[in-house]
Amino acid sequence: MKPTATQSAAASDAMETPLRPLLIGTAGHIDHGKTTLVYRLTGTNTDRLPEEKARGISIDLGFAHFDAASFRFGIVDVPGHERFIRQMVAGAANIDIAVLVVAGDDGVMPQTREHLDILQLLGVQHGVIVITRCDLIDAEMRELVAEEVRELVAGTFLESAPIVPVSGLTGEGIDELKQTLCQVAVEIPDRRQMPVFRLPIDRVFTLAGRGTVVTGSILSGSVSAGDEVELLPAQRRLRVRGVQHHGQNVTQADAHRRAAINLAGVAVSEIHRGDELATPGVFTPTTRVLAEIECLSTARRPLRHRQVLTLHAGTTAVTVRLRLTEPLLLPGEKTYADLRLKEALVLSWGQRFILRSSSSETVGGGRVVDGLPGRRRVRSMEHRCSGAGDSLPETRITSLLEQQPSVSDSDAVQRLGLSTVYATEILQSMTVGKPANVIHDRASGHWISKHWLRRLGKSLLRVVSEEIIRQSPRRLLPRALVTSQCRNFDGAVHIPLAIDALLKSGELVQRGDLIGLADQQVVLTKRQREVLDLLLPMIAANERTPPTHRELYAATDRMSPGDIEQLLKLCREDGILIGVSPDLSWTPTGLELLRIGLRQLFETKPEVTLAEIRDALKMTRKHVVPLAEYWDAHKLTIRNGDIRTAGPEL
């Protein structure tokens, strides 16, 4: 019977519905049948190295996949030997479902316990327990092993996990295991996907005709052929030639998928396992992070302040020194710590890590609460880290704004664990209402708290006051000079905003491009302001040849010459005008224009006469004579009879 049109459309829709990608990670003691189990599920032997095949054990990570129901499961097969715990951590760093494998004829073994501890520390939340080699044990032994495993996982994320007995030899239980994995997968909620691409590299190799290829499990975001990515921690930009997913060329690979990425312009020797690929310009390598850490309840010794350990995160490992607030952290306890890394590494908010001792023992782990704290001193570790590590984004942002003047787009992903868009939405909501606690500084693009803006304003007023005393009798300073004097302030990027806020509050006043303290200014009458508003534009309009003071007296009958002279003297003191002679004043801009012209003249002639200066600068003798004397006095020129040469201050 031919299918109806409705049936054909439904079948077509089913074919087009993408399978949801999830990553499965195996865990368990060496030689408990993990690789055989993966082969039964996928038909792929993940032992690819000659040494693995010769010795019959997994040494490095292996990868395979299979489809079931509406899911595409990628499997990371990890080594069980204690010597390869680093590889195990690398494989478990991004898994959605853990499969804890216990051999029925062996039961729980040392690496079974250690792998379970690692999975727990890495924050894995979903899993299945598999008892292998069930063809070698009877029903009673199956029950005993299951009971032993239940005792092991009590109080962990696997406490209520289903137990599935299987046989790698006969295939018993494999179909049931696939069904169980699908049932667990249905319960896994969709994660809030970060648009930023990030991939820890677990393999680097070369292919003839293609060049350098790296593989890894995508933590977040997506990657496509032609994209530009950043190699970290080297901070080097690279281009993606092509992308594969489980051996097939794809246009794009997304989060929770395995990907092989062909990179252009880089040699295999320049990339190492443990490096990362990421969206350019988002992450900054650091040698310091703040974190919440835990000492395993099974650890033989407490963790100590200043203890040196190995931190495993993603596919890398680095030496780290603990800085605790107390001398010891006892087994089973948690605390906040300042971690100092021997080598620069990229760690972001919420990222999980493992801590191992020099004796290759897993002693603890934790999660990052601030992936880029810089050099700022932490006064209260509890207060700082509890806010930074809070599950509510608003609390994390508020905590960060307590520690530093402002939040920028670059803080969102690494320090707050938020997409830039989501962080902007939250910050925008904090700028409204009464009282609004945050201000958007449009000039810098950052978001500054009102508390820090007030602190910045007080520091700025102190600088202006000290500089005005130093330059007395001036009462006004160039705005650019004030900004320059504050360039080393914490939050210096917001000095223009702070100046505007002080002008608005009336604590500062501005005339032209000059600013000064309001309480140190001469208060002008309405008539005085009107006269200045008439005379100053006359001087500014004639930058090279401004009117003399006598000509300014004649321009208005609203004030006497003596009163106008007092106003001009006030403008000189405030820096609005520069007095060249008793009867001539220039604007700072006009005088600078003439200085530039004079310098250009000396570039063509080493010695010049007064007439040559007058002609080159298009001035009258009335102006050039007092100006030349002013330049002589300030060492812009050196006079020798009728000849002048360039001075040291020119």
VOFIBA-204446 format. One line per 5 residues: for each residue x, y, z of N, C-alpha, C. Coordinates in steps of 0.1 Angstrom, whole numbers. Layout:
<pts>
X/Y/Z/X/Y/Z/X/Y/Z  ...
</pts>
This chain:
<pts>
8/-12/0/0/0/0/9/12/0  6/22/-9/13/34/-9/10/43/3  20/50/8/17/59/20/9/71/15  0/76/24/-8/88/21/1/100/21  -4/111/16/3/124/15/7/128/30
-3/126/39/0/130/53/11/122/59  11/109/56/21/100/61/35/104/55  35/107/43/48/111/36/53/124/42  44/133/45/49/146/51/54/144/65  47/135/72/52/132/86/66/126/86
67/116/76/80/109/75/91/119/71  88/129/62/97/139/58/101/148/70  91/152/78/94/160/89/103/153/99  100/140/101/108/132/110/123/131/106  125/130/93/138/129/87/146/142/89
138/153/88/145/166/89/147/171/103  140/164/113/142/168/127/156/165/132  164/174/136/178/171/140/178/163/153  188/154/154/189/146/166/196/155/176  191/154/189/197/162/200/211/156/203
221/164/203/235/158/207/237/158/222  242/147/227/245/145/241/258/137/241  266/141/251/279/133/253/278/124/265  283/112/262/283/101/273/298/99/276  301/98/289/315/95/293/315/83/301
324/73/298/326/61/306/335/64/318  334/57/328/342/58/340/343/44/347  354/42/353/355/29/360/370/24/360  372/13/368/385/7/370/391/2/357  404/1/356/411/-5/345/406/-19/342
404/-23/329/401/-36/325/387/-41/331  378/-32/332/364/-35/336/355/-36/324  360/-34/312/352/-37/300/346/-24/294  351/-12/297/346/0/292/347/1/277  358/-3/271/360/-2/257/352/-12/249
351/-24/255/342/-35/249/328/-30/249  323/-24/260/310/-19/261/307/-8/250  317/1/248/315/11/238/314/4/224  322/-6/222/322/-13/209/308/-19/207  302/-25/217/289/-31/216/278/-21/213
280/-9/218/270/2/216/271/8/202  284/9/197/286/17/185/292/10/174  298/-2/176/305/-9/166/319/-3/163  324/6/171/337/12/170/346/8/181  358/3/177/369/0/187/376/13/189
375/19/201/381/32/205/396/31/208  401/19/210/416/17/212/422/18/198  428/30/195/433/33/182/448/32/182  455/34/194/469/34/194/475/19/194  486/17/187/492/3/187/495/-2/201
499/7/210/502/2/224/489/-2/231  478/5/228/466/1/234/461/-13/229  463/-15/216/458/-28/211/468/-39/215  480/-36/217/490/-47/221/488/-50/236  485/-40/245/484/-43/259/470/-46/263
460/-42/254/446/-45/258/440/-36/268  446/-24/269/440/-14/278/440/-1/271  431/8/276/430/22/270/440/31/277  448/38/269/458/47/274/454/62/272  447/64/261/443/78/257/427/78/255
422/89/253/407/90/251/404/84/238  392/77/238/387/72/226/373/77/223  369/78/210/356/85/207/348/76/197  335/76/199/326/69/191/312/75/192  303/70/184/289/76/185/279/66/181
266/68/185/255/60/180/242/68/181  233/65/173/220/72/173/209/63/180  201/69/188/190/61/194/179/71/197  166/66/193/155/75/195/157/89/188  156/99/196/158/113/190/171/119/194
181/110/198/194/115/203/205/110/195  215/118/193/228/113/188/238/114/200  242/102/204/251/101/216/265/100/211  274/110/215/288/109/214/294/102/226  303/93/225/308/86/236/323/89/237
327/93/249/341/95/253/345/83/262  354/75/256/359/63/264/372/67/271  372/67/284/384/71/291/392/60/297  405/62/299/413/51/305/409/49/319  411/37/324/408/34/338/420/33/347
432/33/341/444/31/349/447/44/357  452/43/369/454/55/378/465/64/371  474/59/363/484/67/357/478/76/346  466/74/342/460/81/331/448/89/336  448/93/349/437/101/354/435/115/347
446/120/342/445/133/335/437/131/323  439/120/315/430/117/304/416/115/308  414/109/319/400/107/324/393/120/327  400/129/334/394/142/337/391/150/324  400/149/314/398/156/301/386/151/295
383/137/295/372/132/289/359/135/296  359/136/309/347/138/317/343/153/318  351/162/313/349/176/316/336/182/310  331/176/300/319/182/293/308/172/290  308/161/298/298/151/295/284/154/301
274/149/294/260/150/299/256/138/307  261/126/304/257/114/310/269/106/314  271/102/326/282/94/330/277/79/331  285/70/325/283/56/326/294/50/335  290/47/347/300/41/357/300/26/354
311/21/350/313/6/347/319/-1/358  313/-12/362/318/-21/373/318/-35/368  329/-42/367/329/-56/363/323/-65/373  314/-74/369/307/-83/378/316/-92/385  327/-96/379/336/-106/385/347/-99/394
347/-86/394/357/-79/402/350/-70/413  339/-64/410/333/-55/419/339/-42/420  336/-34/430/342/-20/432/357/-21/434  364/-13/427/379/-13/428/384/2/430  397/4/433/401/18/436/398/28/426
400/25/413/397/36/403/382/38/401  374/28/405/359/30/405/356/41/415  362/41/426/359/51/436/365/65/432  377/65/427/383/77/423/376/84/411  372/76/401/364/81/390/351/87/395
344/80/404/332/85/409/334/99/416  345/100/424/348/112/431/350/124/420  357/120/410/360/130/399/347/135/392  339/125/389/326/129/383/318/138/392  318/135/405/310/143/415/316/157/415
329/158/416/336/171/417/334/179/404  333/173/393/331/180/380/316/184/378  307/180/387/294/185/387/285/177/377  289/165/373/280/157/365/267/154/373  256/154/366/243/153/373/235/141/369
238/135/358/230/124/353/239/112/349  234/100/352/242/88/349/235/75/349  242/65/345/237/51/345/249/42/350  245/32/358/255/22/363/254/10/355  265/5/350/266/-7/342/274/-18/348
269/-30/350/277/-41/356/280/-50/344  293/-51/340/297/-58/329/301/-73/332  304/-81/322/308/-95/323/297/-103/331  285/-100/329/274/-107/336/273/-122/331  280/-125/320/280/-139/316/289/-147/325
297/-141/333/307/-148/341/301/-150/356  290/-144/359/285/-145/373/270/-149/372  266/-155/383/252/-159/384/243/-148/390  230/-151/391/221/-141/395/224/-136/409  228/-145/418/231/-141/432/242/-131/432
253/-134/425/264/-125/424/261/-111/418  252/-111/408/247/-99/403/241/-90/413  233/-96/422/227/-89/433/237/-83/443  247/-91/446/257/-87/455/265/-75/450  269/-76/437/276/-65/431/268/-53/430
255/-54/427/246/-43/426/245/-36/440  244/-44/450/243/-39/464/256/-31/468  268/-37/464/280/-31/467/281/-17/460  277/-16/447/277/-4/440/267/6/446  256/2/451/246/11/457/252/17/469
260/10/477/266/15/489/277/26/485  284/23/474/294/32/469/288/45/465  277/45/458/271/58/452/261/65/461  259/60/473/250/66/482/255/80/485  245/90/484/249/104/486/255/111/474
256/104/463/262/110/451/251/112/440  254/118/429/244/120/418/239/107/412  246/96/415/242/83/410/234/75/420  230/81/431/223/74/441/210/67/436  203/74/427/191/68/422/192/63/408
205/62/403/207/59/389/203/44/386  198/41/374/194/27/371/207/19/369  206/6/373/217/-3/371/213/-13/360  222/-14/350/219/-23/339/230/-34/338  227/-47/340/237/-57/337/239/-60/323
251/-61/318/254/-64/304/265/-74/302  266/-80/290/277/-89/287/283/-84/274  296/-80/274/303/-76/262/305/-88/253  305/-100/258/307/-112/250/295/-116/243  283/-117/250/271/-122/243/262/-111/238
264/-98/243/255/-88/239/243/-86/248  242/-94/258/231/-93/268/230/-79/274  218/-74/274/216/-61/281/219/-49/273  225/-50/261/229/-38/253/217/-30/249  207/-37/244/195/-30/240/188/-23/251
188/-30/263/182/-24/275/190/-12/279  203/-12/278/212/-1/281/209/11/272  207/9/259/203/20/250/190/26/254  180/18/257/167/23/261/169/31/274  177/26/284/179/33/296/186/47/294
196/47/285/203/60/282/193/70/276  184/65/268/174/74/262/165/80/273  161/71/282/152/75/293/159/86/302  172/84/304/179/94/312/181/107/304  183/105/291/185/117/283/173/126/282
161/120/282/149/128/282/148/137/294  154/133/305/153/140/318/163/152/319  172/152/309/182/163/309/177/176/303  176/186/311/170/199/305/180/205/295  174/213/286/183/220/277/190/231/285
203/232/282/211/242/289/210/255/282  211/266/290/212/279/284/225/280/276  224/281/263/236/280/254/243/293/253  256/293/256/264/305/255/268/306/240  266/318/234/269/319/220/284/319/217
292/321/227/307/321/226/312/307/223  320/306/212/326/293/209/338/290/218  338/277/223/350/273/231/352/258/230  364/254/227/367/240/225/381/236/231  381/229/242/394/224/247/400/213/238
412/214/234/418/205/224/423/192/231  419/181/227/424/168/232/433/160/223  433/163/210/442/157/201/446/167/190  459/165/186/465/174/175/472/164/166  469/165/153/476/157/143/476/163/129
482/157/120/482/163/106/477/152/96  471/157/86/466/148/75/472/153/62  476/144/54/482/147/41/472/155/33  477/166/28/468/175/19/459/184/26  458/183/40/449/191/48/457/200/58
467/194/63/475/201/73/471/198/87  471/208/96/469/206/110/454/204/114  451/194/122/438/191/126/438/190/141  428/196/148/426/194/162/412/188/165  411/181/176/398/176/179/394/179/194
382/179/197/377/182/210/362/182/211  357/183/223/342/184/226/339/199/228  330/204/220/326/218/220/319/221/233  324/230/241/318/234/254/306/243/251  307/252/242/297/262/240/298/268/226
288/274/221/288/281/208/289/271/196  294/276/185/295/268/173/307/273/165  311/264/155/322/268/146/319/263/132  323/271/122/320/268/108/333/271/100  333/265/89/344/267/80/345/282/76
357/287/76/359/301/73/359/310/85  355/305/97/355/313/109/369/317/113  371/328/120/383/331/127/382/327/141  392/320/147/392/315/160/405/320/167  405/319/180/417/323/188/423/311/195
436/309/193/442/298/200/447/303/213  443/296/224/446/301/238/454/290/245  464/293/254/466/307/259/476/315/250  480/311/238/489/318/230/483/331/225  469/332/225/462/344/220/466/347/205
465/337/197/469/338/183/457/335/174  454/344/165/442/343/156/445/332/145  436/323/142/437/313/132/424/312/124  425/307/112/413/305/103/410/290/102  397/288/103/392/274/102/390/270/87
397/260/82/395/255/69/383/247/67  381/238/76/370/229/75/366/222/89  354/217/90/349/211/102/343/197/99  346/187/108/341/174/107/334/170/120  324/162/119/317/157/130/315/142/128
322/134/137/321/119/136/325/115/122  336/121/116/341/116/103/334/122/91  324/130/93/316/136/82/318/151/81  321/156/69/322/170/67/309/177/70  309/188/78/297/195/82/299/210/80
289/217/78/290/232/76/292/239/90  287/232/100/288/238/114/287/227/124  295/229/135/295/220/146/291/228/159  281/223/166/276/230/178/280/224/191  275/231/202/279/226/215/274/212/218
282/205/226/279/191/230/281/181/219  289/186/209/293/177/198/308/175/198  312/164/193/327/162/190/329/169/177  341/175/175/344/182/163/359/180/160  362/178/147/376/178/142/377/191/133
386/200/137/388/213/130/401/214/123  400/216/110/412/218/101/416/233/102  428/236/107/432/249/108/443/253/98  442/266/94/451/271/83/462/279/90  474/278/84/485/287/88/492/284/102
491/272/106/497/268/119/502/254/118  514/251/124/520/238/123/516/230/135  516/217/134/513/208/145/521/211/158  534/214/156/542/217/167/539/229/175  530/238/169/526/250/175/514/249/184
507/238/183/495/235/191/497/223/200  492/224/212/494/213/221/481/209/228  480/196/232/468/192/239/467/200/252  455/205/255/454/214/266/451/228/262  456/232/250/452/245/244/437/245/241
432/257/238/418/259/235/417/267/222  405/265/216/401/274/205/388/281/210  387/294/207/376/302/212/373/313/203  361/319/205/358/331/198/368/342/201  374/349/191/384/358/194/380/370/203
390/373/212/388/385/220/379/384/232  374/372/235/365/370/246/372/366/259  382/357/258/389/352/270/403/357/271  407/358/284/421/363/287/427/353/296  439/347/292/446/338/301/450/345/314
450/338/325/453/343/338/461/334/346  468/339/356/475/331/365/469/332/379  457/337/380/450/338/393/435/337/391  429/328/399/414/327/399/409/326/413  397/330/415/390/328/428/381/316/426
380/307/436/372/295/434/367/290/448  356/282/446/351/275/458/357/261/457  364/256/467/371/243/466/366/234/477  367/221/475/363/211/484/374/201/486  376/197/498/386/186/501/377/173/502
381/163/494/373/150/494/372/144/508  361/139/511/359/133/524/368/120/526  372/115/514/381/103/515/395/106/514  399/119/514/413/123/513/420/119/526  432/115/525/440/110/537/445/122/545
446/134/539/451/145/547/443/158/543  443/167/552/436/180/549/444/188/539  437/197/532/444/206/523/450/218/531  462/222/528/469/232/536/470/246/528  471/256/536/474/270/530/487/269/524
488/275/512/500/275/504/505/262/499  496/252/499/500/238/494/500/239/479  510/232/473/512/231/458/505/218/453  496/219/444/489/208/438/489/209/423  483/199/417/480/200/402/466/202/399
462/213/392/449/216/388/446/210/374  436/202/373/431/196/361/418/203/357  418/209/345/406/216/340/405/214/325  394/210/320/393/207/306/402/197/302  411/200/292/421/190/287/435/193/292
436/202/301/449/207/305/452/204/320  464/205/324/468/204/339/479/214/341  478/221/353/488/231/356/491/231/371  503/234/375/506/235/389/500/247/396  494/246/408/487/256/414/491/257/429
491/269/435/493/271/449/480/276/455  476/269/466/464/273/473/466/285/482  458/294/483/458/305/493/445/304/500  445/299/512/433/297/520/432/308/531  420/310/536/418/319/547/421/313/560
422/300/561/425/292/573/437/283/570  444/279/580/456/270/578/453/257/571  441/251/575/438/238/570/423/238/565  421/229/555/408/226/550/406/211/552  398/207/562/396/193/565/388/185/555
391/171/554/383/163/545/368/165/547  361/166/535/347/168/536/342/182/537  352/192/539/348/206/540/350/213/527  343/225/527/344/234/515/349/248/520  355/256/512/359/269/515/361/277/502
364/290/503/368/298/491/383/300/492  389/300/480/404/301/479/408/310/468  420/315/469/427/323/459/437/313/453  436/310/440/444/300/434/454/308/425  467/305/427/478/311/419/484/300/410
482/302/397/487/292/387/501/295/382  508/284/380/522/285/376/523/290/361  513/286/353/512/290/339/499/296/336  499/306/327/486/312/323/476/302/317  464/303/321/453/294/317/440/301/315
431/296/307/418/302/306/408/294/314  403/301/324/393/295/333/381/305/333  369/300/332/357/309/332/348/306/344  339/315/346/330/314/358/322/300/357  322/294/368/315/281/369/322/269/365
334/271/359/341/260/353/346/251/365  345/238/363/349/228/373/363/223/371  370/220/382/383/215/381/386/204/391  397/197/390/401/187/399/415/191/405  417/187/418/430/190/424/436/176/428
448/174/424/455/162/427/469/165/433  473/156/442/485/158/450/497/154/442  509/156/447/522/152/441/523/137/441  515/130/449/515/115/450/505/109/440  500/117/431/490/113/421/477/108/428
473/115/438/460/112/445/450/124/443  438/120/439/428/131/438/424/135/452  426/148/455/423/152/469/412/162/470  407/167/459/396/177/459/394/183/446  386/193/446/382/200/433/374/212/436
368/218/426/360/229/429/355/236/416  350/248/418/345/256/406/349/270/407  351/276/396/356/290/395/345/299/398  347/310/406/337/320/409/341/333/403  354/335/400/359/347/392/371/342/384
369/342/371/380/337/362/390/348/358  389/360/363/398/370/359/399/382/370  402/378/382/402/388/393/413/399/393  423/397/384/434/407/383/442/407/396  447/418/399/456/420/411/449/425/423
436/427/422/428/433/433/429/425/446  432/432/457/433/425/470/419/422/474  417/410/479/404/406/484/404/408/499  396/417/504/395/420/519/388/409/526  376/405/521/368/394/527/366/384/517
373/372/518/371/362/508/357/356/508  351/355/520/337/350/521/327/359/514  328/372/517/319/381/511/321/382/496  334/383/492/337/385/477/332/373/469  336/361/474/333/349/466/319/344/467
313/346/478/299/342/479/290/350/469  293/363/468/286/371/458/289/367/444  303/366/441/307/362/428/302/349/423  300/340/433/296/326/429/282/323/430  274/334/433/259/332/435/253/327/422
242/319/423/235/314/411/227/325/404  224/336/411/216/347/405/225/356/397  224/358/384/232/368/377/233/382/383  221/387/388/221/400/393/230/402/405  230/391/413/239/391/425/253/391/421
257/384/411/271/383/406/275/397/401  266/404/393/269/417/388/271/427/399  262/427/409/263/436/420/276/434/428  279/422/430/292/419/437/304/424/429  304/422/416/315/427/408/316/442/409
305/449/408/305/464/409/309/469/423  309/461/433/314/465/446/329/465/446  335/456/437/349/454/438/357/463/428  350/468/417/357/476/407/347/486/402  352/497/395/344/508/391/333/504/382
335/495/372/325/493/362/326/479/356  316/475/349/315/462/342/315/465/327  323/458/319/323/459/305/319/446/298  317/447/285/313/435/278/322/423/280  335/427/281/345/416/283/345/409/296
337/414/306/336/408/319/325/397/318  316/398/309/304/390/309/306/375/309  314/370/299/315/355/298/325/350/308  337/355/309/347/349/317/345/351/332  340/363/336/339/366/350/325/364/355
315/365/347/301/364/352/293/352/347  299/345/337/292/333/332/280/336/324  279/348/318/267/353/311/271/356/296  261/355/287/263/361/274/263/376/275  269/382/265/270/397/266/256/403/265
247/397/257/234/402/255/226/401/268  227/390/275/220/388/288/225/397/298  238/398/299/244/408/309/240/422/307  239/426/294/235/439/291/220/442/295  212/432/293/198/433/297/196/435/312
204/428/320/204/429/334/209/443/338  220/447/333/226/460/336/217/471/332  210/470/321/201/480/316/189/482/326  184/470/332/174/471/342/178/477/355  191/477/357/196/483/370/198/498/368
197/504/356/198/518/354/185/525/356  174/518/358/161/524/359/156/522/374  145/529/377/140/528/391/146/538/400  141/539/412/146/548/422/150/540/435  162/541/439/173/547/432/179/538/421
184/544/410/191/537/400/206/535/405  211/523/405/224/520/411/235/520/401  231/520/388/241/518/377/239/529/366  249/534/361/249/543/350/256/538/338  250/539/326/257/535/314/265/546/309
279/544/308/288/554/303/289/552/288  282/560/280/281/558/266/295/560/259  303/569/265/316/571/259/325/559/259  325/552/270/334/540/272/326/527/269  313/528/269/305/515/267/304/507/279
310/511/291/310/504/303/298/508/312  295/500/322/284/503/331/291/505/345  289/517/351/296/521/363/285/523/374  289/518/386/280/520/397/281/534/403  270/539/408/269/553/413/279/555/425
281/544/432/290/544/444/304/547/439  309/541/428/322/543/423/323/557/416  312/561/410/312/574/403/314/585/414  308/584/425/309/594/436/324/594/441  330/582/443/344/581/447/353/587/437
350/585/425/359/590/414/358/605/414  346/611/416/343/625/416/351/632/428  351/626/440/359/631/451/374/632/448  379/621/442/393/621/439/396/632/428  387/634/419/389/643/408/389/658/414
380/661/423/380/674/429/393/677/437  398/666/443/411/668/450/422/672/441  423/665/429/433/668/419/431/682/414  419/686/411/417/700/405/421/710/416  418/708/428/421/717/439/436/719/440
443/708/440/458/708/441/465/715/429  459/712/417/465/718/405/463/733/404  451/737/409/448/752/409/457/759/419  460/753/430/469/759/440/483/760/434  487/749/426/500/749/420/501/760/409
490/763/402/491/772/391/485/785/394  484/789/407/478/801/411/485/813/404  478/824/400/464/827/404/453/821/394  456/812/386/446/806/377/435/799/385  423/801/381/412/794/387/405/784/379
409/783/366/404/774/357/415/766/350  412/753/347/423/745/341/417/739/328  426/736/318/421/729/306/415/715/310  404/712/305/398/699/308/407/687/304  414/689/293/423/678/289/434/676/299
439/687/306/449/686/316/444/678/328  432/681/332/426/674/344/425/659/341  420/656/329/418/642/325/432/635/325  442/642/320/456/636/320/461/633/334  458/643/343/463/641/357/456/630/364
445/625/359/437/614/366/439/601/358  448/600/349/449/589/340/453/576/347  459/577/359/462/565/367/452/561/377  441/568/377/430/564/387/424/551/383  419/544/394/411/532/391/398/536/386
396/533/373/383/537/366/386/550/358  398/553/354/402/565/347/394/567/334  389/556/328/381/557/316/368/565/318  364/566/331/351/573/334/353/587/339  366/593/338/368/606/342/359/616/335
358/615/321/348/625/315/334/624/320  329/612/324/316/611/329/316/617/343  326/615/351/327/621/364/327/637/364  334/642/354/335/657/352/321/662/349  314/655/340/300/659/336/291/659/348
293/649/356/284/647/368/287/659/378  299/663/380/303/674/389/298/687/383  299/689/370/293/701/364/278/702/366  272/690/365/257/690/367/253/693/381  261/688/391/258/690/405/262/705/409
270/712/401/274/725/404/287/726/412  294/715/414/307/715/422/318/719/413  317/718/399/326/723/390/319/733/381  327/742/375/321/751/365/330/750/352  324/753/341/332/752/328/330/765/320
341/770/315/341/781/305/349/777/293  342/775/282/349/770/270/354/756/273  367/753/271/373/740/274/380/740/287  377/750/296/383/751/309/373/748/320  378/741/331/370/738/342/377/742/355
369/744/365/374/748/378/364/746/389  369/748/402/361/746/413/351/757/415  338/754/417/328/764/417/330/774/428  334/769/440/336/778/452/348/787/451  356/785/441/368/794/439/366/804/428
355/804/422/353/813/410/347/827/415  351/837/407/345/850/409/331/850/402  321/854/410/307/854/405/305/867/397  301/865/385/299/876/375/285/881/376  283/894/374/269/899/373/264/896/359
251/898/358/245/896/345/252/905/334  254/918/337/261/927/328/275/922/324  282/918/334/296/913/331/296/901/322  287/892/324/286/880/316/282/884/301  273/894/300/269/898/287/281/905/279
289/913/287/300/920/280/310/910/276  313/900/284/323/889/281/318/881/269  305/879/268/299/871/257/301/879/244  302/892/245/304/901/233/319/901/229  328/903/239/342/905/236/350/893/233
347/882/240/355/869/238/354/864/224  342/864/218/340/860/204/348/869/194  349/882/198/357/891/189/372/887/189  377/883/200/391/878/201/393/865/194  383/856/196/384/842/190/383/843/175
375/853/170/373/853/155/385/858/148  394/865/155/406/870/149/418/863/155  420/850/152/430/842/160/444/848/158  448/852/146/462/857/143/464/872/148  453/880/146/455/894/149/443/899/157
442/895/170/431/899/178/430/914/180  419/920/184/418/934/186/425/938/199  431/950/199/437/955/211/427/958/222  432/959/234/423/962/245/416/975/243  422/985/237/416/998/234/404/996/224
406/987/215/396/985/205/384/977/211  387/969/221/377/962/229/369/972/237  376/982/243/368/992/251/358/999/242  362/1002/230/353/1009/221/342/1001/216  342/988/218/332/979/212/319/980/220
319/985/232/307/986/240/307/998/249  296/1003/252/295/1014/261/288/1010/274  287/997/276/279/992/288/288/992/300  302/992/298/311/993/310/322/1002/307  328/1007/317/340/1016/316/352/1008/312
362/1015/306/375/1008/302/381/1001/314  381/1007/326/387/1001/337/380/988/341  366/988/341/359/976/344/361/965/334  362/969/321/365/959/310/379/953/312  389/962/316/402/957/319/403/946/330
394/949/340/393/939/351/388/925/346  378/926/337/373/914/332/383/906/324  391/914/316/401/907/308/412/902/316  416/908/327/425/903/337/420/890/343  407/890/346/401/878/352/402/866/342
400/869/329/401/859/318/415/854/317  425/862/319/439/858/318/442/849/330  437/852/342/440/844/354/433/830/352  422/830/346/414/817/344/419/809/332  429/815/324/434/808/313/426/808/301
415/816/301/407/818/289/414/826/279  422/836/283/430/844/275/445/843/279  454/846/270/468/846/274/473/860/271  478/867/281/483/881/279/497/881/273  499/887/261/511/887/254/518/901/257
510/911/258/515/925/262/503/931/270  506/942/276/495/949/284/483/952/276  484/953/262/473/958/254/468/947/244  474/935/245/471/924/236/469/911/243  458/904/240/455/891/246/451/881/234
456/869/235/452/859/225/445/848/232  437/840/224/431/828/230/442/817/229  442/807/238/452/796/238/453/790/224  441/788/217/441/782/204/448/790/194  445/804/194/451/813/184/467/813/186
471/814/199/485/814/201/492/801/197  486/790/199/491/777/195/492/776/179  482/782/173/483/782/158/495/790/153  498/801/159/509/809/155/522/802/159  523/795/170/535/788/173/538/777/163
528/770/158/530/760/148/535/766/135  529/778/132/534/785/120/549/789/121  552/794/133/566/798/135/576/786/134  572/775/139/580/763/138/582/758/124  571/759/116/572/756/102/581/765/94
581/778/98/590/788/92/605/784/94  608/781/107/622/777/110/626/764/103  617/756/100/620/743/93/625/746/78  622/758/73/626/762/60/638/772/60  639/779/71/650/789/73/655/789/87
668/787/89/673/786/103/674/800/110  674/811/102/675/824/107/664/833/100  657/841/108/646/849/102/646/863/108  641/872/100/639/886/106/625/888/110  623/899/117/609/902/122/600/903/110
604/910/99/596/911/87/592/898/81  601/888/81/599/875/76/588/868/84  589/870/98/579/863/106/566/870/104  565/883/102/553/890/100/546/885/87  554/884/76/548/880/63/544/865/63
552/856/70/549/842/70/536/839/78  534/847/89/523/844/97/511/853/94  513/862/84/502/870/79/497/879/90  506/887/96/503/895/107/507/910/104  503/919/113/506/933/112/518/936/121
525/947/119/537/950/128/532/953/142  519/958/143/514/961/156/513/948/165  511/937/158/509/924/165/522/916/166  530/917/156/542/908/155/553/913/165  554/926/168/565/931/177/562/926/191
551/929/197/549/923/211/549/908/211  544/901/201/544/887/201/558/881/200  567/888/192/581/883/191/588/885/204  585/896/211/591/898/224/586/888/234  573/884/233/568/874/242/575/860/239
577/857/227/584/844/223/598/845/228  605/856/227/619/857/232/619/854/247  609/860/254/609/858/269/606/844/273  599/837/265/595/823/268/604/813/261  615/818/255/625/809/249/620/801/237
610/806/230/606/800/218/614/805/206  620/817/208/629/823/199/641/828/206  652/830/199/664/836/205/668/848/196  669/860/202/672/872/194/687/875/194  692/878/182/706/883/181/705/895/171
704/907/177/702/918/168/689/918/161  689/919/148/677/919/140/673/904/136  681/895/140/679/881/135/674/872/147  665/863/144/660/854/154/662/839/149  666/830/159/667/816/156/657/809/165
655/796/162/646/788/171/651/786/185  643/787/195/646/786/209/644/771/213  649/768/225/647/754/230/633/750/233  624/760/236/610/757/239/601/756/227  606/759/215/597/759/204/591/745/201
</pts>
